[in-house]
Amino acid sequence: MSHSYKWGILSTGKIANHFAEGLTLLDAADIHAVGSRAIGTAERFADKWSITNAYGSYDELYNDKEVDIIYIGTPHNLHYQNTMDALSAGKHVLCEKAFALNANQARNMVELARHQGLFLMDAMWNRFQPWYTKVQEIISSGVLGELIHFKADLSFKFDFDPQHRLFNPDLGGGSLLDLGVYPLTLASAFMGAPDVVHSTVHKCSTGVDDQVTMILSYPEGASSELASSSRYTSKINPALFGSEGSLEIHGMIRSGRLTLHLPGKDPEVIEVPYVGNAYQYEAQAVMDMLDQNKLEHPLMPLEETVANLQIMDLIRKNAEIKYPEEHEAVI
Ligand SMILES: NC(=O)c1ccc[n+]([C@@H]2O[C@H](COP(=O)([O-])OP(=O)(O)OC[C@H]3O[C@@H](n4cnc5c(N)ncnc54)[C@H](OP(=O)(O)O)[C@@H]3O)[C@@H](O)[C@H]2O)c1
């Protein structure tokens, strides 16, 4: 029987609700407190998820001595400060994607976690779902042969709203940090670190990207073709192409099915069902590491998070996209 952990949820938005729902499935997780900018939203969230402590500020959540782990579900521009504050208060942290606005912020977050001896992880929840484990098994089995190409496009058409966090530079907007981070992170998981990154970017009137295409190439001659956009919806599944076969992943964020294509054989559909809303897997992964006194998860290493942010920094730099926080700083 594993140790039980008291979670604090920071913010009460869409994803914080999904995460709370996931936590309810875990025996070892006690949703102890929620912190919001306003007491009314905190109390409504607490009622909905049967949480004992509702706070009308984030500071009260950091200062709750009983909280072990804080989950951060705020817009991108706040991830850095929220994480630094939570770590400074002695809390382990699971921080939503995109983990930070840029690699410099992420490096500081990692440094503080290590200095404090606290767990920190990028909430790349798809890495902890059953389909991801199965893909890694298939790759390791060698059935695909040498991996040559990965293709993934995470795009959803959104109505333009300059205040929405997807378009608002003050909130760390842009399709790259919101959507493109998924194909990019999967590419790093399956293909490794690229040595060359090419990109094309389209910007919307607020100055952030609303469409990005990325071509990554790797030292041994493999490549990835990745995209994110808020201008169209893509229904194309991610796919890995190897010298001996290919693998289609039915969904990129949350999936329950893969199709293996081998020459001369019928396509093989592989069911990899998930339980609940699948957010509980990443939360369990955090607690599993804490049970083992580990401060980082081998499936989502912090150095990889920093490296992916470096790629996003480069893409934004080439497109001359800076967030307000970055105008004074060199990224
Ligand atoms: N893992 C996933 O599947 C997934 C899916 C969607 C989004 N995300 C990520 O989750 C994070 C939040 O996304 P979301 O869709 O949940 O956003 P959301 O619905 O807008 O919620 C964000 C929450 O952050 C807090 N907040 C603090 N300052 C804010 C500000 N200036 N403007 C707006 N909200 C502010 C608010 O909570 P309080 O008022 O309670 O403080 C708000 O409810 C982002 O990092 C996003 O990329 C992850």
The ligand as an SDF file (V2000), in Angstrom:
LIG
                    3D

 48 52  0  0  0  0  0  0  0  0999 V2000
   -3.2800   18.5270  -20.2290 N   0  0  0  0  0  0  0  0  0  0  0  0
   -4.2630   18.9010  -21.0380 C   0  0  0  0  0  0  0  0  0  0  0  0
   -4.9580   18.1080  -21.6310 O   0  0  0  0  0  0  0  0  0  0  0  0
   -4.5420   20.3600  -21.2010 C   0  0  0  0  0  0  0  0  0  0  0  0
   -5.6630   20.7530  -21.9220 C   0  0  0  0  0  0  0  0  0  0  0  0
   -5.9610   22.1120  -21.9810 C   0  0  0  0  0  0  0  0  0  0  0  0
   -5.1220   23.0200  -21.3700 C   0  0  0  0  0  0  0  0  0  0  0  0
   -4.0030   22.6030  -20.7250 N   0  0  0  0  0  0  0  0  0  0  0  0
   -3.1070   23.5620  -20.0770 C   0  0  0  0  0  0  0  0  0  0  0  0
   -3.6930   23.9170  -18.8150 O   0  0  0  0  0  0  0  0  0  0  0  0
   -3.4420   25.2840  -18.5400 C   0  0  0  0  0  0  0  0  0  0  0  0
   -4.7560   25.9980  -18.3340 C   0  0  0  0  0  0  0  0  0  0  0  0
   -5.5970   25.7950  -19.4470 O   0  0  0  0  0  0  0  0  0  0  0  0
   -7.2020   25.8260  -19.2980 P   0  0  0  0  0  0  0  0  0  0  0  0
   -7.7250   25.4470  -20.6220 O   0  0  0  0  0  0  0  0  0  0  0  0
   -7.6120   25.0680  -18.1020 O   0  0  0  0  0  0  0  0  0  0  0  0
   -7.4140   27.3840  -19.0770 O   0  0  0  0  0  0  0  0  0  0  0  0
   -8.6230   28.1020  -18.3340 P   0  0  0  0  0  0  0  0  0  0  0  0
   -9.8600   27.2930  -18.4180 O   0  0  0  0  0  0  0  0  0  0  0  0
   -8.6430   29.4970  -18.8480 O   0  0  0  0  0  0  0  0  0  0  0  0
   -8.1870   28.1110  -16.8050 O   0  0  0  0  0  0  0  0  0  0  0  0
   -7.0400   28.8070  -16.3640 C   0  0  0  0  0  0  0  0  0  0  0  0
   -7.2140   29.1500  -14.8990 C   0  0  0  0  0  0  0  0  0  0  0  0
   -6.0480   29.8610  -14.5010 O   0  0  0  0  0  0  0  0  0  0  0  0
   -6.3970   30.8380  -13.5450 C   0  0  0  0  0  0  0  0  0  0  0  0
   -5.9020   32.1610  -13.9660 N   0  0  0  0  0  0  0  0  0  0  0  0
   -5.0220   32.9210  -13.2790 C   0  0  0  0  0  0  0  0  0  0  0  0
   -4.7880   34.0620  -13.9010 N   0  0  0  0  0  0  0  0  0  0  0  0
   -5.5270   34.0610  -15.0280 C   0  0  0  0  0  0  0  0  0  0  0  0
   -5.7180   34.9930  -16.0700 C   0  0  0  0  0  0  0  0  0  0  0  0
   -5.0650   36.1690  -16.0990 N   0  0  0  0  0  0  0  0  0  0  0  0
   -6.5790   34.6870  -17.0360 N   0  0  0  0  0  0  0  0  0  0  0  0
   -7.2170   33.5070  -17.0380 C   0  0  0  0  0  0  0  0  0  0  0  0
   -7.0860   32.5720  -16.0700 N   0  0  0  0  0  0  0  0  0  0  0  0
   -6.2510   32.8570  -15.0550 C   0  0  0  0  0  0  0  0  0  0  0  0
   -7.9200   30.8470  -13.4170 C   0  0  0  0  0  0  0  0  0  0  0  0
   -8.2390   30.1230  -12.2290 O   0  0  0  0  0  0  0  0  0  0  0  0
   -8.6360   30.9160  -10.9030 P   0  0  0  0  0  0  0  0  0  0  0  0
   -9.5620   32.0060  -11.3290 O   0  0  0  0  0  0  0  0  0  0  0  0
   -9.2680   29.8790  -10.0930 O   0  0  0  0  0  0  0  0  0  0  0  0
   -7.3770   31.4670  -10.3040 O   0  0  0  0  0  0  0  0  0  0  0  0
   -8.3890   30.0750  -14.6260 C   0  0  0  0  0  0  0  0  0  0  0  0
   -9.5790   29.3860  -14.3800 O   0  0  0  0  0  0  0  0  0  0  0  0
   -2.5830   25.7820  -19.7080 C   0  0  0  0  0  0  0  0  0  0  0  0
   -1.2460   25.6280  -19.3640 O   0  0  0  0  0  0  0  0  0  0  0  0
   -2.9320   24.8390  -20.8380 C   0  0  0  0  0  0  0  0  0  0  0  0
   -1.9400   24.7170  -21.8240 O   0  0  0  0  0  0  0  0  0  0  0  0
   -3.7170   21.2910  -20.6060 C   0  0  0  0  0  0  0  0  0  0  0  0
  1  2  1  0
  2  3  2  0
  2  4  1  0
  4  5  1  0
  4 48  2  0
  5  6  2  0
  6  7  1  0
  7  8  2  0
  8  9  1  0
  8 48  1  0
  9 10  1  0
  9 46  1  0
 10 11  1  0
 11 12  1  0
 11 44  1  0
 12 13  1  0
 13 14  1  0
 14 15  2  0
 14 16  1  0
 14 17  1  0
 17 18  1  0
 18 19  2  0
 18 20  1  0
 18 21  1  0
 21 22  1  0
 22 23  1  0
 23 24  1  0
 23 42  1  0
 24 25  1  0
 25 26  1  0
 25 36  1  0
 26 27  1  0
 26 35  1  0
 27 28  2  0
 28 29  1  0
 29 30  1  0
 29 35  2  0
 30 31  1  0
 30 32  2  0
 32 33  1  0
 33 34  2  0
 34 35  1  0
 36 37  1  0
 36 42  1  0
 37 38  1  0
 38 39  2  0
 38 40  1  0
 38 41  1  0
 42 43  1  0
 44 45  1  0
 44 46  1  0
 46 47  1  0
M  CHG  2   8   1  16  -1
M  END
$$$$
